[in-house]
Every structure is written in C-alpha cells, then in structure tokens.
Amino acid sequence: AGTVPVKSFPKWNPSSWFTGMRAAGSRLFLSGQGNTSGAELWVSDGTAKGTVMLKDINPGPGSGRPKSLTPLGNLLFFTADDGGSGRELWVSDGTPAGTRRVADLNPGKAGSSIEEIFPWKKEVYFGAWTPKAGKELWKSDGTPAGTVMVKDIRPGSGSSKPGVFMPFGKTLFFAADDGILGSELWRTDGTAAGTRLVKDISPGPGGSSVVRGAAAGKVLVFGAFHPAFGREVWATDGTSAGTRLLKDVFPGTSWGAPYGFAGGSAGRVFFAAQDPGHGMELWSTDGTSGGTKLHADIERPPAGATYSAPPSDAFAGEETLLFGPYKGKAFNDLWRSDGTARGTFLLAKVGVGRRPFLSTSALTFRGRTFFAASDALHGVELWETDGTPKGTKLFKDLFPGPAGSYPSAKVVFRGAFYFFASPGNKGLELWKSDGTPAGTAMVRTIRPYSAGPESSQERPVAVLKNAFYFAADDGKHGWELWRSDGTAKGTYLLKDIFPGKPWGNPRELTVLGSRLFFRARNNYSYETLWVSDGTPSGTAPFAAFLRDPRFLTVMGGKIYFRGNGKKAGAELWATDGTPAGTVLVKDIYPGPYGSSILGIGVQGTKLFLSALGPSGYPGLWVSDGTAGGTFMIPPAPSKNWWAVGGSFFPLGSRRVLFWGKDYDHGGELWESDGTVSGTRMVMDVRPGKESGIRYGFSDFGRTPLYVPMVRRVFFPADEGVHGRELWAWDPGAVALGMGRGCAASGLPPVLRATDPVLGGRVRVAMTGLSPGKSAFLLLGFPGKALLLPGGCTLRVDPRRGFFPAAFGAGMTFPIPNLPALRGTVLCLQGLVFPSKGPLGADLTNPVYLAPGL
C-alpha cells in the first residue's frame, strides 16, 4: 500500500526512458527522455505534479544527455551537451533558472571530455581537457570563477588523465600520469602547491595502475602494480616513506588482483583477492600486514585447482541467473547473478552434500523460481526463490524427514505447474501446485513406494492440446509413454511401447501440428521414430525403416533429425508427418558411416548442425532444408574447424551461439547467423590454442544462458588467471519470449518478435490465435511479476506506463537509432479477447526486447 507510481506516461513510446537517478537536497534528479523531448534532466519531489523536465538543455528534438550525476549539498553537478558547446560541466539547484552550464572549458563543439566527477569538501574534482593543457585536474564550486585547474600535472598539451579519486583525512588521493613515471598515486589539498606525487610505486614509465581503495585505520588501502609482485594490496599514510606493499596475497609476480575495496565495521576494509590455495575470495584488512588476511573461504577448490567458485548447474530466469558452484566433490549452495560483480552473491546454503538441481528441475512460475535442493533437516525437497536471500526458502516439505521427495521435471499447464516426486527416492508421484504451499497436492501415485527407485535419467515432458505427455516407469511396464490432463483419472499409461518390463524409453517428445513425435524402441537392437495423436491406437511406429533417430528439431512445418537409412549412414533427414514426406535431406559425408551429426539447432528458417566435414572433424553446417541449401561454413576463409560442439543456443531471432574450436584457437564461444561473414568468435577468452571454455559447455547444462532483463549471456570460462569462473557478455539486440501465457481453455497463443536493432523495425507475430478472437499488444517496460486472477502473470509493468495497440498480421514498429536505448529492456505481452477466464481475456507469454546492434 505504501508503494505507488509517482508518474505514468500513458502515451509512452519506445523512445522514452529514465535512468541515472541521484538525490540532492530534497529532490530527486533523473536523466531521461519523455514523450516529446530528447534525453534531458528531470526532477521530482515524489509527486506526479512535481515530476517535470527541469530544463531542455539541447532545445528541440536534440538531447542534452546528462551524465555523471553527482550531488554536492543541495546542488547537482553533471555533464551535458547543449548542442553548441559540446559536453561540459553543468550544475543545478533544482530550478530551471538555477540549471546552467558552469563553464565552457573547451570552446566549440568538442567539449572537455569530463567523465568522473568526485565531490570533496565544498567542491567537485574532475579531469577536463583543454587544448593548451590536455586533460588535467580541475575543481569547481559551481560558479565560473570558482572553476579552475588545480595543477597542470603533465605540462604542455599532454594529458595526465586524473581519476580514481579516494578521500582520506584532509587529503584527496587520485591516480595521474606526469608523462615520465606513468599513472601513479598522487595527492592534493585543493591547491597547486599541495598537489604532488605520493610515490613512484612501479619504477619506470609503465605506472602502477592504481585500484580505488578505502580507509583502514590510519592508512589508505588500495591496489597497485609492481613488477616484482604483480597487482597487490598497498597502503599509504600520505607520505612516500609511508607508502608500502601491505600484503603480497599471491606471492611472486602472480597477481593477487585485489579489487572492490569497501569500508566495513571496526575500521576494517573488505576486498576480493586471490591466492594459490583459495582462488578469488573475500579478504579484509585493518591496515596492517598482520591484519590483512583471508576473511572467508566461500568455496574451497579441489586439490591442485586455483579457482574459487566456478559455476556448474545453472538456470536462467527472466531477471537473474541462478547457479550452483563447485565445491570439493559436491555441488553446494545457491548463487545468483545479474551480470555484475556486485549483483553476484550467495542466496542460500542449500544442497548439503548435493547440488541445487537447477538444470533438471528449475521452473519460473508467477514471478518465482522453484527448484529442488536439500538442507540438513529435510533432504531433497521443493524450494523457491524470488532472487533475494530472504525470499529463498523451503517451499513445501512433501515427504517429512531427512529422506526427501526428490522433485523433478516441472511443466506449466492450465494455470498450475506439475512436477514429479519420489518419496525417499523411491516410487513416483505426480504433483500439482498453484504456487502456494496450501495449493500444492498430489495428483496420483504412478509407481508405488514398494517398487523401489525409478531410473534417474532425465524425464521428457511435452504439452499437446489439452494434455501433457511424459515418460515414467510404474514398476510393471518399464519406462513408457504416459498422458495426463491434470487429474488423477486422466493420468494413465498411454502405450506400452515395448510390452512387458523392457523399456520403450520414449525420448525427445516433439510436437508437430496436432501430433506428438518421439524416438523409442520396441526391440533390443535399435530405436525408431514414433508418432501419437494422444490415443493408444494412434500411437504407433513411424518411418520404421530409419534407425536410431536423434536431435528432433522443428522448422517450417517439418521435423529434421539425424537418422540411419539403408544406404547412407547417420545423415540429415526430414519429415512433414507423412511417410511419403519423410526424406533424406543430404548425404553430407557419403559412405556407410555418415556425417555423424552431433547436434541440430534452429534459428528462423535455418538449421545449424555439427557434422563431419572435409577436415574429418565436426564442423559447422547450415541448411535451409534442401540438399542445395546445405553447406559448411568455415571459421574463416581458407580455414577449417577442429571441432564444433553439438549444442546450438538460439539467441533472439538472428543467430545461434555454440562452442567452436579452429586451428588457431582453443574452444571458445562463437556466434553465427548462417552466413560466412556472420560467423565469428565472440571473444578469445584464453588467447592461443588452449581452450577458455570446456567442450560444449559441458559444465553448464551444455549451453550458455541468456537472462533478458539484464541483457547478458552467461557462461563458464577460464582465461588462465582466475580459473574457471562465471562470465557475462552483452550480445546487443535480442528479442526473447519466455514462459507460457494463460488461457481459460486450450493453449494460449505464442508471441514472438524479431530482434530490436537500432534504426530498424521489430516484426511481431502471434501463433495459435483462434478464429473469432482478437488481440491487443501491450508495449512497455518489464517489472516484477504482477499476479492476476486465473493464474495469469503480467510482466509489462503498468506503473511505468505502456502503449496498447490492436494486433494485426504483419505488425511492425520502429526502434529509434538512439544509443541510449542500448541499456534498456522493453517488454511485449498480448491480451486475447474474448475469454471465459476471470479477466475476460487470455494472456500470451511475455517477449523481452533488448535494443542494440
């Protein structure tokens, strides 16, 4: 009740955004763009009437683009571009008249290149560029007369590039380069005479690359580089003699690489650093060598390893990445990350002796993520998290006591989620939950407790029309195909594919139109392709002449897969669902052994394959579904692949990510749009021929993971310094639909969109829209899940304003070519009318739009 929207923009357009909030005095300042203006400075007193654009700095459609918002007392200092003077220093007292440029330090449109602004005492300090002095140390009290260069540290037009400001006592410390000694530690009292070098920490012109620190007792603690020690922890009392190496955390020339210095209680400073025995961990210091020590060994690596907490099991939600790091021989603890060091932290100590089961059991439902984990009291049970430590807790103790219920394989169906549980790791039960402990109950027992444990293999689940299908072993028929409509009576064995106790073992359940295709066996020798219309009599072998089908992938109304025919080996096949329409696409590697396809992915109208090429090693192949349109893409002209992993991760609407290795590089992250020019290595994490990433992301659920609301792709990698750790990458423009919508009956329509490239247009498509129904699109910003009646979840935040539009086939809208949009995330969601649900409308899945290139 105490949280309300301050101001809404009902006529919101895709160009609107607000960011960079800073409080000064009794006002909140914002840098942003409204409905009609460019990016300008706004102010708010917490009311709708008091939230206004403060000044149109660059009049008209142009943008002043305020940056580096820095409060000092009741004033706000920032940089802006008025369109005539370039980016310069500005100040505001919260009124239009009091919002003005302080000084035009570099006359003309080039600006003075001010970046970091640091408040100290009654002035702000910053580096500014002028033609005569270069970029040097300046200060300002907000008046033209009080804006002066403190000192020309590097005389002449060269730049000392001051930055990394650190207050300590009556002195402001910073890093600067005098042109002789490199970037070193300096100090100032605000006067030219009081501005001087503290110490040449790293002798010679290379500099010591000072890392921002904090006060610990009677010294300032910071990070610095010395050729004999690497980058380590240093301390200073402000004198040259009192500036010393505090601790060689990683002895020798290897780097302890300290960073993130922050003041804590009792005068201690906390920071991250690595040593040979613990990897990158939390350290603390009281400003003395003896008091500088490892504060917490969060993750102890196996013998001989130098990493701390490499990610192992992971799950990507809409807002954060959840992962479990490796610890000894067990997978322990639940962590989260938003792609920043500060936003990566431990959520809960779960998984005692076992990992949190994320890749095989996690599911997002109504704004929370549900997963299997254990603690010392409950065994493996169902847990939940909202992404905060307080909100990470046991959801329900299904099987009281330490034995646990081992929940797994969840699916959203008809406004609830269903999952399987095995009390004491024996038997099998189907459960249903509406997202509350009271609304979580067993549907029926599938395998009695007395029958003992079921197979631990991954359970396939698929939704088709008004039921979901899965594989299970009831103790009498083996691992076979089951069907459920969510009720006890409607949950039953659909087909005993391999009669008796042998397993039919149905896998890769794949929906094509109104039928379910999968691979299974009805003999002891090989698997074949099967099809089901949801009835026992309609579940039968399909194209039985093909043996051991793998990698069933839907594209353009057909299923593509690897199959073994009578003449060719394991090659690319396709089916339109009819025997006559089941054909060999291409004999990629002629002969009886085939191309040994290791995996198939799809992006739009292109298939991506890992298959043997001329080199004799798996390479990247692309296919449009025809023999003539199936060809290999080299890593570079006149180059060949050494290996390509079999997992392809579709990212947005244009490209796939995959693991690749060529003759010049080790295994790294690659991307491809299906063309030679659009296939490239994303980054060479570990330069040279050693691999920065393990084969096929084998330690991370076999693919990288994308979290839309933080615009980051996550993957584990080792650059050769820190060991295998969590990495994040901003891939630019991405459109990603996540989860399911909700419908009063049947399946909700599926919403999709193309990548929001700056200066381009987004095309929106909706599949499954029933005749006689119409749809409206909501375009806005994503927010916390808003729970609606009938089990629906709205992800477009109505408190931040949204733009409604009637949906039509072929609908598009523009994405302005504004660089400021690169940091934003938008959200699309559809309302479908009419509906018998409590809202009078069904909801589609949300689509997250990250504008970029």
Secondary structure, DSSP 4 states (H G I P E B T S, - for coil): -----S---TT--TT-EEEEEEEETTEEEEEEE-SSS-EEEEEESSSSTT-EEEE-SS-TT-----EEEEEETTEEEEEEE-SSS-EEEEEE-SSSTT-EEEE-SSTTTT------EEEETTEEEEEEEETTTEEEEEEESSSSTT-EEEE-SS-SS-----EEEEEETTEEEEEEE-SSS-EEEEEESSSSTT-EEEE-SSTTTT----EEEEEETTEEEEEEEETTTEEEEEEESSSSTT-EEEE-SS-TTS----EEEEE-GGG-EEEEEEETTTEEEEEEESSSSTT-EEEE--SPPPTT---S--EEEEEE-SS-EEEEEEETTEE--EEEESSSSTT-EEEE---TTS--B-TTT-EEETTEEEEEEEETTTEEEEEEESSSSTT-EEEE-SSTTTT----EEEEEETTEEEEEE-GGG-SEEEEEESSSSTTEEEEEEEE-GGG-PPP-SPPPEEEETTEEEEEEE-SSS-EEEEEESSSSTT-EEEE-SS-SSS----EEEEEETTEEEEEE-SSSS--EEEEESSSSTT-EEESTTSEEEEEEEEETTEEEEEEE-SSSSEEEEEESSSSTTEEEEE-SS-SSSB----EEEEETTEEEEEEE-TTSSEEEEEESSSSTTEEEE-SSTT--EEEE-S--EEETTTEEEEEEEESSS-SEEEEESSSSTT-EEEE-SS-SSS-SS-GGGTTTTTS-EEEGGGTEEEEEE--SSS-SEEEEE--SSEEEE-S--B-SSSPPPEEEE---BTTSEEEEEEE---TT-EEEEEEE-EEEEEEEGGGEEEEE-GGG-EEEEE--TTEEEE----GGGGG--EEEEEEEES-SSTTSSEE---EEEE-B-
